[in-house]
Amino acid sequence: MGRSTAWSLCRSGNHVVLLDGGHAEKGSWGESRIARLSYADPVMVRLARRSYELYGTLSQKASQPIMYKTGCLDVSCRKDLLDNLAKTYEDLGQPYERLNHKQVEQRWPVLQLTTDYVQASVYCPEGDAVALGVVMETLKDQIHTLAGPAAYIDESVVSIDRQKKTVTTEDGTVISYSKLVLAAGIWTNGLLQKMNLSLLPLVATIEQNTYYAPSKGREPLYGISAMPVVKEHMPPPNGMKKFGGYMIPHMPNGVEGVKFGMHRQGPVLEHEDFPVLPGSAAAVERHFRSAQTRGRDLWCRRWPEDEDSYLRSETDAYCKRILPSLQVHRSELTMRCPYDQHLYADEDFVVGFHPDDPDVVVVAGFAGEGFKFAPAIGEMASSLITGQTFAVPELIHRFRLNRPNYLK
Ligand SMILES: Cc1cc2nc3c(=O)[nH]c(=O)nc-3n(C[C@H](O)[C@H](O)[C@H](O)COP(=O)(O)OP(=O)(O)OC[C@H]3O[C@@H](n4cnc5c(N)ncnc54)[C@H](O)[C@@H]3O)c2cc1C
């Protein structure tokens, strides 16, 4: 989000300095992400489309492909959960198809959806596997090209003085600002605390994905030219945030195997570096489905070094539900990765001016959904700073920081 915001500000000729402490365990980490239009909310589809346009612009600057068009298959055990999505596609004139599990198997023979579990699906040709590393490098190159090497500083911020309007880095460099964009993922509240600004209803969870490798010789059946990306929609229990699984086919020259992950099922980080507002624990227990399924494993006090056995069993089961021909025991790699989740009473992102300081814009709360939207979110943050019109203006009100949350 920081790189996208800086890229947008550079493109419109603003003086910008991006500071990144280069944390190893950030949200924008790993090999791949899904980009898709499949949101039942038409405004979010417009945001995704704007992001696709900007990814197209970025692709022209990249030395390697950024996006691999696979199409996106949305699946669910409940047909009605996909009815709203199909209606939105219909209303927007977006090409799509409804397929039953037999039709899915005819088109992509390895995708054998369990009949009792996944009864209906929606396929949209707009769906991509995104090469995360290429995106990150190209954004950095673009910032260098447009604003010079001094515009990108690989240093951690240790303090921010809002009276003097300065940022100080670990090596003692002091940088002045007129407007400050805080796009710090799970570190957002920690930095707000250092700035003496009120915290936001944010919490960090540690999620996991696992690559399941096909048996030797069968790899082409599981690659990006053979399968779509898959998003699973689960019926959330009353008042709970959404959850489900996702799958990304094998990428060219990528990690061996097909990537599977569960959305929002990881433990919640309970650590002084990630401060939360009072009442957050109780709100998590009420609104996160993981509170029902993980039991005492819900909280973790430090960054986990080992594989999470609960998440592993969930991805094993998900793999069996949609790709049973993969040998689940042949897992090649498990990766951990943080989600910056929030306790607002909706599923929207958090992008806007901090209520206590009109010179600070916060960009946070992407809960495992942000990468596909990053260039558009960067443009949105940039438009808040410059006053330029944003392509999806109604989101400026929707994503504001002071909206109803589960703590009030
Ligand atoms: C397992 C997993 C799968 C996902 N799958 C998808 C997907 O398929 N599709 C999708 O759209 N999204 C997906 N997401 C979500 C997406 O990757 C994130 O929403 C997005 O990458 C978050 O970006 P960010 O810039 O907000 O946060 P981050 O990438 O966490 O960046 C925060 C940055 O702040 C820096 N920072 C923190 N503190 C300081 C400091 N004091 N000084 C300087 N710098 C600092 C860090 O170094 C870091 O670079 C997934 C996420 C995970 C974890």
The ligand as an ORCA input file, in Angstrom:
! r2SCAN-3c Opt
* xyz 0 1
  C      -1.463    -15.479      3.422
  C      -2.034    -14.269      2.748
  C      -2.726    -14.406      1.576
  C      -3.298    -13.299      0.961
  N      -3.944    -13.465     -0.217
  C      -4.450    -12.394     -0.852
  C      -5.032    -12.543     -2.135
  O      -5.056    -13.651     -2.694
  N      -5.545    -11.452     -2.743
  C      -5.492    -10.215     -2.164
  O      -5.977     -9.257     -2.767
  N      -4.900    -10.030     -0.953
  C      -4.385    -11.087     -0.304
  N      -3.763    -10.937      0.904
  C      -3.749     -9.618      1.536
  C      -2.675     -8.691      1.012
  O      -1.483     -9.391      0.774
  C      -2.508     -7.586      2.037
  O      -3.763     -6.955      2.248
  C      -1.515     -6.531      1.592
  O      -0.340     -7.132      1.111
  C      -1.222     -5.624      2.775
  O      -0.317     -4.640      2.364
  P       0.054     -3.437      3.332
  O       0.973     -2.569      2.574
  O      -1.189     -2.854      3.901
  O       0.791     -4.120      4.574
  P       2.253     -4.768      4.660
  O       2.598     -5.494      3.424
  O       2.303     -5.524      5.945
  O       3.224     -3.517      4.728
  C       3.435     -2.775      5.880
  C       4.822     -2.195      5.743
  O       5.067     -1.301      6.843
  C       6.439     -1.388      7.133
  N       6.653     -0.861      8.489
  C       6.056     -1.253      9.630
  N       6.529     -0.551     10.665
  C       7.430      0.325     10.150
  C       8.280      1.321     10.723
  N       8.298      1.584     12.041
  N       9.097      1.999      9.893
  C       9.112      1.759      8.555
  N       8.340      0.829      7.977
  C       7.527      0.120      8.774
  C       6.753     -2.868      7.002
  O       8.152     -3.091      6.810
  C       5.925     -3.251      5.782
  O       6.684     -3.153      4.596
  C      -3.170    -12.024      1.553
  C      -2.454    -11.868      2.736
  C      -1.869    -12.971      3.327
  C      -1.081    -12.767      4.576
*
